Amino acid sequence: MRSILIVVLTAFLCGTLAACDEGPEDDRLAVVATTNVVGDLVRAIGGDAIALTVLMGPGVDPHLYRATEGDAARMSQADLIFYNGHNLEGRMTELFEQMGERGVRTVPLAETLPDSLLQTSADYPGNRDPHVWLDASLWMKAADAVEEALAAADPQQAARYAERTATYRENLQQTHRYVRERAQEVPEERRVLITSHDAFGYFGAAYGFEVRGLQGISTASEAGTRDVQQMAAFIVEREIPVLFAESSVPQRGMEAVRRAAQDRGFPATFGGTLYGDALGDRGTPVGTYTGMMRHNIDIIVDGLLRDPA
């Protein structure tokens, strides 16, 4: 009876906790990823050769996420921890440092990229914009960093990781081309993207969009009335037909912008939900990185091609 109760309890916990992402403990490399964007990349390269735990699920804002005691325990038992870095998971910084002091290797993927490829933060001088994954060509470089770290920790599987990385890089290249080609369907003067916060700077630079976010690079500080009115005035002046909410940011700010634009006589509407800081549910098209990127560009292009009237 005691064994049955343990099995039932384990099944219950695995149904409710992110810690049971891939299954029970075994002899595979124990890997933790912070966001599900990072987790998707690690899963694509590690496959079933690793036991992966992803701490943040769909709709979770990594800027605001606070690690639980359970998260800390899982990280302390890991062989490798992958996180985005450049303060995306700002409230976990001390925890990453503690894990390093305990001998657990931590890999901040955005920080493995050359500084020459990174954008600065207007909100936080001296800091870098962490949202590198929204340029698929940069995410290819992050894939190389994942392969290198996994191979160093598990040399016996190095050839397997290299093979999976090569395959996934091709998927990323195809996605990069798809997004770039779809973006070209929108006349250059209409390629203006209005979003909840400044997560899409790399996306805009890579694919030719001017990007305006209601909030800054981090969502830690909320937008005020002045921000809303300034954004609404910009939308009316440029006759931008749609604005976009983000899955991990409350929609009320963008709803206020939409109403403010309508009060000025311009019929701005919502073009749909973008996935920026978090992927969607696993098992859905937006539950993978490549599916998320294709979803985003499809609704952006379809929205911007609408007649403003």
N, C-alpha and C positions, 0 to 999 in steps of 0.2 A: 504493500500500500504506500509506503514512504517513497519508493521509486516512482510509482505512478504519479504521486503528487508533485515530485520534482519535475517530471516530464511535462505535466500540465502547466506548472508555473513557468517553466522555460518557454513553452509555446506561447503563453499569454504575453510574457515580456517581449518576445520576438515579434509579436503582432503589434506592439505599442511603442517600442523603442527603436531608434535609428541604429542602435548598436548591433542589431541582428541583421544587418544589411545583407550579408552574403551567407550566413549560416553559423553553425556552432564552431567553437574553437577547435583547431586542428594543428597540424604541423606546417601549414603554409605560412608564408610571410605575413605577419600581422601589420596591416596598414590602416592608418586613419587619415581621412580627408575632411576638411572643414566644410566647405560649401558643396552643394551638389553639382555645381559647375566643375570644380576641381575633381570631385569624386567621379564624374562621368569620364573625364580624361584619364584618370588613374585606372579606372575599370577597363577602359578600352585597351590599355597597354598591358595591364597586369592580368586581365582575364581571370580564369579559375586557378591561376598559379598563386594568387594572393587571397587572403581573407580581409575583405575591405569593410571598414566602418565609416559611414558618412554622418557627420554630426548635424548638419542643417538640411532640412527638407524643402519641398516646394513652398514658395511664398515667404520664406524666412529672410529677413533683412540682415545681412552679415555685418553691416555697420553698427547695428544695435544689439547684436547677439551676445548674450552673456553665457559663458560655459557653466554647465552644471557640475556637481560633484561626480556624477557618472561620467561626464565627458573627460574630466581630469583623470579618472581611474582608467578609462579606456586608452587615453593617450599615454599614460605611464606604462601600460603593458604592451605598447606597440613597438614594432621594429622600425617603422618609418612613419613620419607625419608629414603630409603634404598640405600646405595652405597657400593662399594667394599672396599675402604679404602687401607691403606698401600701405599698411594700416587699414586694409579693407576690413579685417577682423580686429578692429582697434581695441576692443575690450578684452581680447584674449592675448595681448602682447606679452604680458608678464608670464602667462601660462606657457607660452612657447619657450620663453627664456628658461623657465624652471625645467621643462622637459629636456632642453639641451644640457643643462647642468647635471641632469640625471643620466645622461648618456644616450638619450633617445635622439636619433637624427631627425631634424626638422628641415623641410625643404620649402622655402617661400618662392613659388613659381615665378611670380611677376618680378621678383628681385634677381632671378637668374638671367633676365634679359639685359642687353647692353643699355646703358643710360641714354645713348644716342637715339634709341627707339622709343623712349618713354616721354610722355607729356607731363608737364608740371601742373601743380594744383594751384588754381587762382585763389582758392579759399585758405589754403595752408601753405604759405611760402616755404620753399625748401623741400616740400614733399612732392612725390610723384602721384599721378593719377593711377589708381590700382586696376582700372577696368580693362586690362589688356586683352582679355579673351574676346571682346567684341570686335576685334580685328583678327580674322581667322589666320592670317599669315603670321601674326605674333603667337597665336595659340599653337602653331606648328613648332615653334621654338620651345615653347613650354613642354610639348610632347617629348622633345629630345631630352629635356631635363628630367622628366619622369622616368624615361627609359634608363638614363644614366644612373639615377639613384636606385632604381629597382635592381639593375644588374650588379651594382656594387654591393648591395645588401644580400643578393641571392645569385651568385655567379653561375650556379648550375642551370639556372633558367635564362641566362643572358641571351642566348640565341633565340629563344622563344619571345622574349621581350622585344628584341630587335625586329623580328619578323612582324609582330603585331604593330609595332610603331610604324614600320614602312607602310603597312596596309592602311593604318589610320591616317597617316600623313596624306595619303592619296585622297581619302575621304574629305579631309580638311581642305585640300587643294581644290577639289571639285566644289565644295561649299563656297570657298572664297570666290571662285569664278562665277558661280550662280548668283551670289549676292551682288557682285560687281556688275554683271550683265543686266540684272533686273533694275539696279539703280539707274542705269543709263536710259531706261524707259521714261524717266521723269526729266522734263526740261531742266537745265541747270538752275535757272532762276526760281524754280519751284521746289528745289531740293532743300527744304527747311524742315527740320525735325524738332517738334515741341514735345518734351517729355517731362516726367515727374522730377527727375534730378539729373545732374550732369554725369550720367554713366556712359553716355554714348560718344564721348570725345574721340576715342580711337576708331569707333565705327564711322563717324563722320569724316575723319581724315582719310581712312582707307577707301571709302566708297563714295566720297564726294558730296557729303551733306553738311550744311550749316546746322549746328545743333544748339538748341536753347533748352536748358533745364530750369524748372521752377525752383528747385533746391540746388545746392551746390554738389560737389563731388561726394560728400558724405551726407547722409540723411539725419545726422545727429541733431542738426538745428532745423527747425521748421520754418517755412516761408511765412512772411507776414503780409499784411494787407497791401503794403507798397509793392512788394514783389508780385503779387497777384495782378495789381493794376498795371504795372509796367509790362508784364507778360501779355496781358490782354491788349494793351495799346500796340504792342509789337505785332500781334496776330492780325489786328485790324489794319494796320498800316501796310503789312506785307500781303494781306489777303490770303492767309494760310487756312485752308479749309478744314483741317483736322488737327487734333492734338491727341496724344497717346498717354494712357495711364501705364503703370508698371506693376507687375504682379506682386512685387515685394514691398510696395510703397502704398499707403492708404490713398484712395482715390479722391478724398475730399478736397485736396489742394487743386487738383486739375479740374474738378467740378466747379470750384470757385472761379477759376480762370475762364472756363467755358461760359459761365453765367455773366461774368464781367464783359467778355467780348460780345455776347448777345445784347447786353444792356447798351453797348455802343452801336448797336444796329448791325452787327456782323454775325451771320449764322454759323459760327464754329461748331463742330460736332466732334464726338469721339470716334477715332479710327479703329479702336480696339486696344487690346492689352499687349504690351511688349514684355518680353522676358529679358531682364537685364542682369540683376544681381542673383537671380535664382532661376533654375529650370522649372518646368512643370512636373506633373506627376509621372513617375516611371511607368512605362508601358504605353504612353501616349507620344505623339510626334514631338511635342515640346518637352518631353522628358529626357531628350538627348541634346547634346550641344549642337550637332549638325541640324537636327530638326528644329531647334529653337531659332537658329540663325536664319533658316529658310522661312520659318513662320514670320519672324520679325520683318524681313525685307518684303515679303509678300503683302502684309497688311500696310506697311509703310507706303509702298509704291501704289497699291490700290487706293489708299486714302488720299495721297497727294495728287492723284490724277483725277479726283472728283472735280466737278464744276463748283466753284465757290458759291455760285448763285443757288 
